[in-house]
Amino acid sequence: MGKGGILIETDQDIPGSLLNELKSKQELGLKDNQGRHLYFSPLNGTEVSDIVGFLVARGIKIELAQRKEASLEEMYSTILKEVEPV
């Protein structure tokens, strides 16, 4: 079912090498990046603080960390995708 995610805003664009490292950490669930904005859909048990700690340990300064709940539209879309025949 659709779920929310975590939005992280940093003080700078994320270097490509760090993006690759983030992608390799599947538990963090990096879904998208747009310059200084990163969107995560982490696995169960992964907290906002885990993602923030990972970035801070690599010298990235965090401007904003926010949990976003899935909208009704996102949930409806997910349900439709689950019941559509293949």
N, C-alpha and C positions, 0 to 999 in steps of 0.2 A: 504494500500500500504506500502511497505517497507520504513522504515525510519531509520535514524541514531540513535546514542545513545550517551552516555556520559561515558568516561573512567576516572576513578579516581584512582590514585596511591597514596598509603599511605606510611608512614615510617615504618609500622609494619603490621603483620597479624591482621586481624579483629577478635576480640573475638566472640565466638559463640553466646553469649547473645546479642551482638550488631547486628550480622547478623540476628538473629530472630526479633529484633526490626525493622531493615531495611525492612525485608520481610513483616512485618505487616503494613508498611506505603506504601500502594499501589500507592499513587501519586508519590512517588520517583521512582518506577519502577525498583527495583533491579532485574537484569536478571541473573547475574553470578558473582561469586567471585573466584579468584585464588590467594590465599595468600594475597599479598599486592595490588592486582588489582581488582577493582570493576567495573562492567559494568552495566549501567542503561539505561533503555528505559522509561523515565518518561512520565506521562500524560501531555497533553497540559496545558500550564500555569505554569508548574514546571520548574524552571531555574537551571542552574548549581550552582548558588550561594545558592539555597535552599538546595541542597544536601551537598555542602561543609559546609554550616552553621550547618546543622544537625550533621555532623561528628565531626566538630571542637568543638561544644558544648558538645560532649561526650568524649573529650580529644584526638581525633585522629588528627595527624598532616598530612597535605596534601602535597605531593611532586609534583603532577601533576593533573590538571583537564583539560580535553580536550573533545570538542564536535567532534564526528565522524559522517560523513555523510554516508548514505547507499551507498554501491558500486552498480554498474550496475548489477552485478551478484545477489546481494541480492534482488534488486528490481524485476529482472526477475523471480527469484525463488518465490517471494511472489505473483506475478501476476499469475504464473502457478498454484500455490496452490489455488488461488481464483477461477480459471476457471475449475479445474479438477473436474470431476463428483465424487460423493461420493459413 
